[in-house]
Amino acid sequence: MPESISYHAESIKSLKDPSEAAIYLEVVLEEGNPKMIRKAFYNTIEAKGGLHRLSNSFQEQFERFEKKSKKQVKLNLASCGSYWNLWD
């Protein structure tokens, strides 16, 4: 019997490519749904190896983003600020 492929695992694998991650984030940001934007950032962070592998500065900024995004009904690229620069 063929082994099933995890959609999440395949998505995370594809997000390891910075250009794929950028396209993914751009599409989700265009939608503006804070819940989906948070999920997109969680997925790209997971693809990068986890939050603990990113700089302390990024971790602090991401924590502020999480709090802000939970209070807003709609987000856009401008309101996400430097979080877009995940791959730097």
PLY file of the C-alpha trace (Angstrom):
ply
format ascii 1.0
element vertex 88
property float x
property float y
property float z
element edge 87
property int vertex1
property int vertex2
end_header
0.00 0.00 0.00
1.43 3.44 -0.91
2.49 5.66 1.92
0.43 8.83 2.29
2.15 12.18 1.93
1.61 14.79 4.59
0.42 18.06 3.07
1.94 20.00 5.96
5.31 18.27 5.63
5.40 18.94 1.89
4.42 22.57 2.44
7.16 23.09 5.01
9.66 21.44 2.66
8.72 23.83 -0.17
8.91 26.86 2.16
12.59 26.20 2.76
13.11 27.87 -0.62
13.15 31.64 0.07
11.37 32.46 -3.19
8.57 29.99 -2.38
8.26 31.44 1.13
8.10 34.98 -0.24
5.34 34.08 -2.71
3.40 32.24 -0.01
3.62 35.18 2.42
2.73 37.68 -0.29
-0.43 35.79 -1.24
-1.53 35.41 2.38
-0.77 39.06 3.13
-2.91 40.13 0.16
-5.85 38.35 1.77
-5.29 40.30 5.01
-6.74 37.71 7.40
-4.70 37.99 10.65
-5.26 34.33 11.60
-4.00 33.12 8.22
-1.08 35.58 8.26
0.00 34.28 11.68
-0.26 30.71 10.36
1.79 31.62 7.29
4.51 33.12 9.48
4.44 30.06 11.78
4.87 27.82 8.72
7.76 29.84 7.29
9.42 29.95 10.71
9.03 26.19 10.99
10.61 25.80 7.56
13.51 27.96 8.73
14.12 25.54 11.61
11.99 27.07 14.33
11.81 30.37 16.14
14.74 29.43 18.39
17.03 29.38 15.31
16.22 32.98 14.40
17.79 36.07 15.95
16.67 37.37 19.34
15.65 40.58 17.62
13.39 38.70 15.23
11.89 36.68 18.09
11.04 39.86 19.99
9.56 41.48 16.90
7.52 38.36 16.15
6.10 38.32 19.68
4.96 41.93 19.21
3.49 41.01 15.82
1.54 38.13 17.37
0.00 40.40 19.99
-0.80 43.09 17.43
-2.27 40.65 14.92
-4.63 39.15 17.49
-6.19 42.59 18.04
-6.63 43.57 14.38
-9.37 42.50 12.02
-7.27 42.96 8.87
-3.52 43.15 8.33
-1.43 44.20 5.35
2.23 44.25 4.42
2.78 47.66 6.02
1.34 46.52 9.35
3.59 43.45 9.32
6.71 45.59 9.05
10.03 43.79 9.29
8.48 40.35 9.76
8.52 40.12 5.98
12.32 39.93 6.20
12.28 36.43 7.67
14.92 35.20 5.25
17.48 37.93 6.03
0 1
1 2
2 3
3 4
4 5
5 6
6 7
7 8
8 9
9 10
10 11
11 12
12 13
13 14
14 15
15 16
16 17
17 18
18 19
19 20
20 21
21 22
22 23
23 24
24 25
25 26
26 27
27 28
28 29
29 30
30 31
31 32
32 33
33 34
34 35
35 36
36 37
37 38
38 39
39 40
40 41
41 42
42 43
43 44
44 45
45 46
46 47
47 48
48 49
49 50
50 51
51 52
52 53
53 54
54 55
55 56
56 57
57 58
58 59
59 60
60 61
61 62
62 63
63 64
64 65
65 66
66 67
67 68
68 69
69 70
70 71
71 72
72 73
73 74
74 75
75 76
76 77
77 78
78 79
79 80
80 81
81 82
82 83
83 84
84 85
85 86
86 87
